[in-house]
Amino acid sequence: MKIGILSESRDWVTYELERTMNELNITPVYIKPSGITSYIGMDIKFEYRRKDVLDLDAIFVRNLGDINNYYRYDIIKYIEHYIPVINPSEALENCGNKFKTSALLDIYSVPHPKTVVTEDIHKAMTWIEKFNDCVLKPIFGNGGEGIYRLKNKSLITRLNLLNEYKNRYGVIYLQEFINTPGEEYRDIRAFVVGDEVVAAMYRVSDNWITNIRQNGRAERCEVTPEIEDIALKAKKALGILYGGVDIIEDENGNLKVLEVNGAPSWEALSKVSKVDITRCLVEYILSII
């Protein structure tokens, strides 16, 4: 059996997948999205380094690289007509677009912070005042990059940021800020594989941005029935086969889903979990292809 690992660059995740696949007698095949050539109306449909991509049994999507290169998403959409793709293209788009994420969570009645998405800067300014404390986020992107907490920002700073985001993304995405219990800021990353939350961690920081990339630290988190329930509801809403569900707990103990990552790393989580997450994921992939 051969499974492709689709990633524009190698990282801890790709090496872990390769190691585990080899242990399970699976041949991992590393593929860079930028190196795929598509053929229409010919005998071969997708070629990478002179080999037919459709000779693979499945493809695991790790990192498509340039998020603005929609052709790479389209490649996945076309490939999944022939072989399984994990995660599916629609699920990746649902997770990668914060408006889609918020809308789907709302449709499926998954608790989620109040959010306003608008092209109207005056409307955005009104809601910044109504929220009192809110976060401005790029509609595309992850890792805690490019987000701003607007409380105590001057009027000029707010206007400048809103104009910048309107020009860059075409739309303004505002979300109420949720205060968490305890002296430090924290949220929860729940890792879902199939219909199970296999592990979870707290991401803790003295800064309100708790992402591991932004110097947050990982602490073990028990997977409670409440965490499992909300994470699986989010997984269903977004259509992912596996993923990282980011959950925040408010000061009253209520859980809300912030975002869902359809191509997450589990490097930090693996250091605080007793579960072999990579093996769980690869064995799950084998069970569905």
C-alpha positions in Angstrom: 0.0 0.0 0.0 1.2 3.5 -0.8 -0.1 6.7 0.8 0.9 10.1 -0.4 1.9 12.9 2.1 1.0 16.1 0.4 3.1 19.0 1.8 5.0 21.9 0.4 7.6 21.5 3.1 8.7 18.8 5.5 8.1 19.1 9.2 7.7 17.1 12.4 4.3 15.9 11.2 5.5 14.6 7.8 8.4 12.8 9.4 6.2 11.2 12.1 3.7 10.0 9.4 6.6 8.5 7.4 7.9 6.7 10.5 4.6 5.3 11.5 3.6 4.3 7.9 6.9 2.4 7.6 6.2 0.6 10.9 2.8 -0.5 9.5 4.3 -1.6 6.1 2.9 1.3 4.2 5.0 3.0 1.7 4.9 6.8 2.3 5.3 9.0 -0.8 6.2 12.6 -0.3 4.6 15.0 -2.8 5.0 18.8 -3.1 1.7 20.4 -4.3 3.7 22.8 -6.5 5.3 19.9 -8.3 2.0 18.3 -9.5 1.1 18.6 -13.2 -2.6 18.1 -14.2 -3.6 16.7 -17.6 -7.1 17.0 -19.0 -8.5 14.6 -21.6 -5.3 12.4 -21.5 -4.5 9.0 -20.3 -2.7 10.3 -17.2 -4.5 12.9 -15.0 -1.9 13.9 -12.3 1.8 13.5 -12.5 4.5 14.1 -9.9 8.1 13.4 -10.8 7.1 11.3 -13.8 4.8 9.1 -11.7 1.0 8.8 -11.8 -0.4 10.3 -8.5 -3.5 8.1 -8.9 -1.3 5.0 -8.4 -1.5 5.9 -4.7 -4.1 4.4 -2.4 -4.8 7.7 -0.6 -3.4 11.1 0.0 -2.9 12.8 3.3 -2.9 16.6 3.0 -0.5 18.3 5.4 0.4 21.7 3.9 -0.6 23.2 0.6 1.7 26.1 1.0 0.4 29.4 -0.5 -3.1 29.7 0.9 -4.0 32.0 -2.0 -3.2 29.4 -4.6 -6.7 28.1 -5.2 -5.4 25.8 -8.0 -3.9 23.5 -5.3 -7.3 23.2 -3.6 -8.8 22.4 -7.0 -6.2 19.7 -7.6 -7.4 18.0 -4.4 -11.1 18.3 -5.5 -10.3 16.6 -8.7 -8.0 13.9 -7.2 -10.7 12.9 -4.6 -12.9 11.8 -7.4 -10.5 8.9 -7.8 -8.8 8.2 -4.5 -9.5 9.2 -0.9 -8.1 12.5 0.3 -7.6 13.2 4.0 -9.0 15.7 4.9 -11.4 16.2 2.0 -11.1 19.5 0.0 -14.5 20.9 1.2 -13.5 20.2 4.9 -10.2 22.0 4.4 -12.0 25.0 2.9 -14.5 25.0 5.7 -11.7 25.1 8.2 -9.5 27.6 6.4 -12.2 30.2 5.9 -13.2 31.6 9.3 -16.6 32.9 8.0 -17.4 29.4 6.8 -16.3 27.9 10.1 -18.5 30.4 12.1 -21.5 29.9 9.9 -21.3 26.1 10.0 -20.9 26.0 13.7 -23.9 28.3 14.0 -26.0 26.1 11.6 -25.2 23.0 13.6 -25.8 24.8 16.9 -22.3 24.4 18.2 -21.5 27.0 20.9 -19.3 29.7 19.4 -18.3 33.3 20.4 -20.5 36.0 19.0 -19.0 37.1 15.7 -19.7 39.9 13.2 -18.4 39.7 9.6 -18.9 42.8 7.5 -17.5 44.9 4.7 -18.8 48.1 6.3 -16.2 49.8 8.4 -18.8 52.0 10.2 -20.7 48.9 11.1 -17.5 47.3 12.4 -16.7 50.3 14.5 -20.2 50.1 16.0 -19.8 46.5 17.0 -16.3 47.1 18.5 -18.1 49.4 20.9 -20.9 47.0 21.6 -18.5 44.1 22.2 -16.4 46.3 24.5 -13.6 43.7 24.2 -13.2 41.9 20.8 -10.6 40.4 18.5 -10.0 41.3 14.9 -8.9 38.2 12.8 -7.9 37.7 9.2 -10.6 35.6 7.6 -7.8 33.2 6.3 -4.9 32.0 8.3 -4.0 30.2 11.5 -1.4 29.9 14.2 -2.6 33.1 16.0 -0.9 35.2 13.3 -2.3 38.6 12.4 -4.9 38.9 15.1 -5.5 42.0 17.3 -7.3 42.6 20.5 -9.0 46.0 20.1 -9.8 46.9 23.6 -8.0 50.1 24.7 -6.8 50.7 21.1 -7.2 54.3 20.1 -9.9 55.4 17.5 -7.2 56.0 14.9 -5.5 52.7 15.5 -8.9 50.9 15.2 -9.7 52.7 11.9 -6.3 52.0 10.5 -6.5 48.3 11.3 -10.1 48.0 9.9 -9.0 49.7 6.7 -5.9 47.5 6.4 -8.0 44.3 6.8 -10.7 45.5 4.5 -8.1 46.2 1.8 -6.2 42.9 2.4 -9.1 40.5 2.9 -12.1 42.3 1.5 -14.0 41.7 4.7 -13.7 42.4 8.5 -14.1 39.5 10.9 -14.7 40.5 14.6 -15.2 38.1 17.5 -16.1 38.8 21.1 -13.2 38.2 23.5 -13.8 35.4 26.0 -12.2 35.8 29.4 -11.0 32.5 30.8 -10.7 31.3 34.4 -7.4 31.5 36.3 -4.6 34.0 36.3 -3.2 33.0 33.0 -4.9 32.8 29.6 -5.7 29.4 28.3 -7.7 27.4 25.7 -8.1 23.8 24.8 -6.9 21.9 21.7 -8.9 18.7 21.3 -7.6 16.3 18.7 -10.3 14.4 16.9 -9.7 11.2 14.9 -12.9 9.7 13.4 -15.5 9.7 16.1 -13.1 9.9 19.0 -11.2 12.6 20.8 -7.9 10.8 21.2 -6.1 13.5 23.2 -6.4 17.1 24.4 -4.1 19.8 25.8 -4.4 23.2 27.4 -2.5 25.9 25.6 -1.4 28.3 28.4 0.2 31.7 28.2 0.6 35.0 30.1 -0.4 36.5 26.7 -4.0 36.3 25.5 -2.7 34.6 22.3 -2.2 31.1 23.5 -1.1 29.4 20.2 2.0 27.2 20.6 3.6 29.1 17.7 3.2 32.3 19.7 5.1 30.9 22.7 2.1 29.3 24.4 3.0 26.2 26.4 1.2 22.8 26.4 -0.3 21.2 29.5 -2.2 17.9 29.6 -5.9 18.2 29.6 -8.4 15.4 30.5 -10.8 14.6 27.8 -14.1 15.2 29.7 -17.5 14.2 28.3 -18.2 17.9 27.7 -15.0 18.4 25.7 -15.6 15.3 23.7 -19.2 16.3 23.0 -18.5 19.8 21.7 -15.4 18.7 19.7 -17.3 15.9 17.9 -20.1 18.3 17.1 -17.6 20.7 15.6 -16.0 17.9 13.6 -19.4 16.9 12.2 -20.2 20.5 11.4 -17.0 21.1 9.4 -17.0 17.8 7.7 -13.5 16.8 8.7 -12.2 13.2 9.2 -9.7 14.3 11.8 -8.6 17.7 13.1 -7.8 20.0 15.9 -10.7 21.7 17.6 -9.9 24.8 19.5 -12.2 25.3 22.5 -12.3 28.1 25.0 -13.8 27.9 28.5 -15.4 31.1 29.8 -15.4 32.3 33.4 -18.6 30.4 34.1 -17.2 27.1 32.8 -19.1 27.1 29.5 -17.3 25.7 26.5 -17.3 27.4 23.1 -15.5 26.4 19.8 -13.1 29.1 18.5 -11.8 27.5 15.4 -11.2 24.1 13.7 -7.9 23.2 12.1 -8.2 20.7 9.2 -4.4 20.2 8.9 -3.1 20.6 12.4 0.2 19.7 13.9 0.2 17.5 17.0 3.8 17.9 18.0 3.2 19.8 21.2 0.2 17.7 22.0 2.2 14.5 21.7 4.6 15.7 24.4 1.8 15.8 27.0 -0.3 12.9 25.8 0.1 9.2 26.6 -1.5 8.3 23.3 0.5 7.6 20.1 -1.5 10.1 18.1 0.2 9.4 14.8 -0.5 5.7 15.0 -4.1 6.4 15.9 -4.4 8.6 12.9 -2.7 6.3 10.4 -4.7 3.3 11.6 -7.9 5.3 11.2 -6.9 6.2 7.6 -6.3 2.5 6.9 -9.8 1.7 8.2 -11.5 4.1 5.8 -9.7 3.6 2.6 
